Amino acid sequence: MVENTVQNLKINESSSLKRAGFIIRRIMMEKSSKIYIAGHRGLVGSALVRNLESKGFTNIIKRTSKELDLRNQQAVQEFFKQERPEYVILAAAKVGGIHANNTYPAEFIYDNLMIQNNVIKAAHDFKVKKLLFLGSTCIYPKLAPQPIKEEYLLTGALEETNEAYAVAKIAGLEMCKFFKRQYGDNFISCMPTNLYGPNDNFDLQSSHVLPALIRKFHEAKVNHQPTVEVWGTGTPLREFIYVDDMADACIFLMENYDGEQHVNIGTGEEVSIRQLAETVKEVVGFEGELIFNTNMPDGTPRKLTTVDKLHALGWKHKVSLKDGIQLAYDWYLQNNE
């Protein structure tokens, strides 16, 4: 059954390419292949490096933003001319919370457009064998039906608080699609759900909900506080995937997927904010009381991706939410004490 589903996916995804006269063949990456990870220091990029190294890849190209400003087209062209990477994973992006997105929208749209335009164009110019572009499920329409299918992209208005970022990332997904369609470039894209893990941002002012909870419960524990407050009712449902699982899915797609449409990367499993907070409380070992401030907003009631496509291709996440939170907390203790 899965084999038939995968076959149907291949046929449907490749039909427009065949009409255009292109046939893209699957290429297995050699252990010595030159693989450029753009954004290797971040939450996503560092996980990609760990995954590749664990699988025996020995020729991973890395550049910090100081060494290579991806917004500079000439610098990017020179880098590709000199290094000639065979494979590229584009995980570099300007990211930030609601406040940053609202305060600096021009920077968010400009920087992200420049980064992805320069890297994708250079990958085309220097005949990269394959490129993977990373989007984010936050760029789906604000009121997309749940669970979110890949085809829901561009079917409705965006979330206003990160519109500039979303418009830029959508342009990156579309750019990969159109370079594939016009030139036959093997450029693919994916859409990861909420991520957490090593190298996450644990700043309470700008972090996402899970790392923020880890830090809040830890500080409450060491300071012997009697309670921890969580905003809202605790009823909203969210999906989380451990970043090393996400990285494994990316490498899987690099070796097993050539379709024009992006692929959701998630668990397909949802958890309420209350359940999430209780799990973090248990992992951290906080023995006080959990209080929900119902005067604060809940946000979107539900956000979950459909991962049928990824499952049909043959990949499924391995790390459970509780185990992932334990790994993330262990990393936090080792790096923030």
C-alpha positions in Angstrom: 0.0 0.0 0.0 2.8 2.4 1.0 4.7 1.5 -2.1 1.7 2.3 -4.3 1.2 5.6 -2.5 4.9 6.6 -3.0 4.6 5.6 -6.7 1.6 7.9 -7.1 3.4 10.7 -5.4 6.3 10.3 -7.8 4.0 10.3 -10.8 2.0 13.3 -9.7 4.9 15.4 -8.6 7.0 14.8 -11.7 4.2 15.2 -14.3 4.9 19.0 -14.9 8.6 18.3 -15.2 8.1 15.6 -17.8 5.9 17.9 -19.8 8.7 20.4 -19.7 11.1 17.8 -20.9 13.1 17.3 -17.7 13.7 14.0 -16.0 15.3 14.4 -12.5 17.0 11.2 -11.3 17.5 10.4 -7.6 21.1 10.8 -6.5 22.6 9.2 -3.4 25.1 11.5 -1.7 28.6 10.1 -1.4 30.2 10.3 2.0 32.9 12.5 0.5 30.5 14.8 -1.3 30.8 18.5 -0.7 27.7 19.5 1.2 27.2 23.2 2.1 25.0 23.9 5.2 24.0 27.5 5.1 23.3 28.5 8.7 25.3 25.8 10.4 25.4 27.4 13.8 21.6 27.7 14.5 19.1 25.3 15.9 18.4 23.7 12.5 21.8 24.0 10.9 23.7 22.5 13.8 21.3 19.5 13.9 21.9 19.0 10.2 25.7 19.0 10.7 25.3 16.5 13.6 23.2 14.2 11.5 25.5 14.2 8.5 28.6 13.6 10.7 26.8 10.7 12.5 26.3 9.1 9.0 29.9 9.4 8.0 29.8 12.5 5.8 33.3 14.0 5.8 33.2 17.1 3.6 30.7 19.5 5.2 31.2 23.1 4.2 30.4 25.7 6.8 30.7 29.5 6.9 29.7 31.9 9.7 27.8 35.1 8.8 31.0 37.0 9.4 32.9 34.9 7.0 30.2 35.0 4.3 27.4 37.5 4.2 24.7 35.7 2.3 23.0 39.0 1.5 26.0 39.9 -0.6 25.4 38.5 -4.1 29.0 38.9 -5.2 30.4 37.3 -2.1 28.0 34.3 -2.5 28.9 33.9 -6.2 32.7 33.9 -5.3 32.1 31.4 -2.5 30.3 29.0 -4.9 32.9 29.5 -7.6 35.7 28.7 -5.1 34.1 25.8 -3.2 31.8 24.2 -5.8 29.5 22.5 -3.4 27.6 19.5 -4.8 24.7 19.7 -2.4 23.2 22.7 -0.5 20.8 22.8 2.4 19.6 26.3 3.0 18.8 26.7 6.7 20.1 30.3 7.0 17.5 32.9 7.7 16.8 36.1 9.7 14.4 34.9 12.5 12.8 36.5 15.6 9.8 36.7 17.8 6.6 38.7 17.4 8.2 41.9 18.7 11.2 41.7 16.3 8.9 40.9 13.3 6.6 43.8 14.1 9.4 46.3 14.7 11.7 45.4 11.8 9.5 44.0 9.0 11.6 45.7 6.3 14.7 44.0 7.5 13.0 40.6 7.8 11.7 40.7 4.2 14.8 42.2 2.7 17.4 40.0 4.4 15.6 36.8 3.9 14.9 37.5 0.2 18.5 38.4 -0.4 19.8 35.3 1.4 17.7 32.8 -0.4 17.8 34.6 -3.8 21.6 34.7 -3.8 22.1 31.1 -2.6 19.4 29.6 -4.9 20.7 31.5 -8.0 24.3 30.5 -7.2 23.3 26.9 -6.8 21.8 27.1 -10.3 24.7 29.0 -11.8 27.3 26.5 -10.5 25.2 23.4 -11.2 24.6 22.1 -7.7 23.3 18.6 -7.9 20.6 19.2 -5.3 19.3 21.9 -3.0 16.9 21.8 0.0 15.2 25.0 1.1 13.7 25.1 4.6 10.4 26.9 5.1 8.3 26.9 8.2 4.7 26.0 9.1 4.2 29.5 10.4 4.0 30.7 6.8 0.8 28.8 6.1 -2.4 30.9 6.1 -3.5 32.2 9.5 -6.8 30.4 9.3 -5.8 27.3 7.4 -7.9 24.2 8.0 -6.5 21.8 10.5 -4.5 19.6 10.2 -2.6 21.6 7.6 -1.9 19.9 4.3 0.9 21.0 1.9 -1.6 22.3 -0.7 -3.0 24.9 1.8 -0.1 27.2 1.2 -1.2 30.5 -0.5 -4.9 29.8 0.1 -5.6 32.6 2.6 -4.3 35.6 4.5 -1.1 35.3 6.5 -0.6 35.9 10.2 0.0 39.7 10.4 2.7 39.5 13.1 5.2 37.7 10.9 3.9 38.6 7.5 7.2 40.0 6.2 9.1 36.8 7.1 6.3 34.6 5.7 6.2 36.5 2.3 10.0 36.1 2.0 10.0 32.4 2.8 7.0 31.7 0.5 9.0 33.4 -2.3 11.9 31.0 -1.5 9.6 27.9 -1.8 8.2 29.2 -5.1 11.7 30.1 -6.4 12.8 26.5 -5.9 9.6 25.3 -7.7 10.1 27.6 -10.7 13.8 26.9 -11.1 12.9 23.3 -11.1 10.1 23.8 -13.6 12.1 26.1 -16.0 15.6 24.8 -15.8 15.3 21.3 -14.4 17.3 22.2 -11.3 16.9 19.6 -8.5 15.7 22.1 -5.9 13.3 20.8 -3.3 11.8 22.4 -0.1 10.3 21.3 3.2 8.1 22.8 5.9 9.2 21.9 9.5 6.7 22.3 12.3 7.7 23.7 15.8 11.2 22.7 16.6 13.2 22.4 19.9 16.5 21.0 21.0 20.2 21.8 21.3 21.2 25.4 20.4 17.6 26.6 20.9 16.9 30.1 22.2 16.1 30.0 25.9 15.7 33.8 26.3 12.3 34.3 28.1 11.7 37.6 26.1 12.1 36.1 22.6 12.0 32.3 22.8 9.2 30.0 21.8 6.9 28.2 24.2 8.8 25.0 24.9 12.3 26.4 25.6 10.7 29.2 27.6 8.9 26.6 29.8 12.1 24.6 30.3 13.8 27.7 31.6 10.9 28.9 33.7 10.5 25.5 35.4 14.3 25.2 36.0 14.6 28.6 37.5 11.6 28.0 39.7 13.1 24.7 40.9 16.5 26.2 41.8 15.0 29.2 43.4 12.5 27.1 45.4 9.5 29.0 44.0 6.1 27.6 45.0 4.4 28.2 41.6 5.0 28.6 37.8 2.6 30.7 35.8 1.7 29.7 32.2 -0.3 32.2 30.0 -3.7 31.2 28.8 -6.1 28.3 29.6 -3.7 25.5 28.6 -6.2 24.2 26.0 -4.5 25.2 22.7 -3.1 22.2 20.8 0.4 22.3 19.3 2.8 20.0 17.5 6.5 19.7 18.2 9.4 17.8 16.7 12.8 17.3 18.2 15.3 19.1 15.9 17.5 16.0 15.4 14.5 14.2 14.0 13.8 17.1 11.7 17.4 17.0 10.5 17.1 13.3 9.8 14.0 13.9 7.7 15.8 16.6 5.7 18.7 14.2 4.8 16.1 11.6 4.0 14.4 14.0 1.6 17.7 14.9 0.0 18.2 11.3 -0.9 14.6 10.2 -1.5 12.5 13.0 -2.8 12.6 15.1 -6.0 9.1 16.5 -6.1 8.0 20.1 -7.0 5.8 20.5 -3.9 7.2 21.1 -0.5 6.9 18.4 2.2 5.7 18.9 5.7 8.1 17.7 8.4 6.4 17.0 11.7 5.1 14.2 14.0 1.4 14.4 13.1 0.8 14.3 16.9 -0.6 17.2 19.0 -0.4 18.1 22.7 -2.2 20.7 24.7 -0.2 23.5 26.3 -1.3 22.1 29.7 0.0 18.6 28.8 3.2 20.2 27.5 3.7 22.2 30.7 3.0 19.2 32.9 5.6 17.1 30.9 8.2 19.8 31.3 7.4 20.1 35.0 8.0 16.4 35.4 11.2 16.3 33.4 12.7 19.3 35.2 11.6 18.0 38.6 9.7 21.0 39.7 7.5 20.1 42.7 5.5 23.3 43.0 2.1 24.2 41.6 1.3 25.0 38.0 -1.0 28.1 37.5 -2.7 29.1 34.3 -3.3 32.8 33.9 -6.6 32.8 32.0 -6.5 36.6 31.6 -3.8 36.2 29.0 -4.6 35.2 25.4 -4.4 31.6 24.2 -3.5 32.3 20.5 -4.5 29.9 17.8 -6.7 27.1 19.2 -5.0 24.3 17.1 -1.9 24.0 14.9 -1.1 20.6 13.4 0.5 19.5 10.2 -0.5 16.5 8.0 2.6 14.3 7.5 1.0 11.7 5.3 3.2 12.6 2.4 6.4 12.2 4.5 5.2 8.9 6.0 4.3 7.6 2.6 7.8 8.3 1.4 9.1 6.1 4.2 10.1 8.4 7.1 8.7 8.8 10.6 10.0 10.6 13.7 11.8 8.6 16.4 12.1 10.8 19.5 9.0 11.1 21.7 8.0 14.4 23.1 9.0 13.5 26.7 12.4 12.0 25.6 13.0 15.1 23.5 12.3 17.5 26.3 14.7 15.5 28.5 17.4 15.8 25.8 16.7 19.5 25.5 16.8 20.0 29.3 20.1 18.1 29.5 21.6 20.4 26.8 20.3 23.5 28.6 21.9 22.4 31.9 25.2 21.8 30.2 25.3 25.1 28.4 23.5 27.6 30.6 24.7 26.9 34.1 
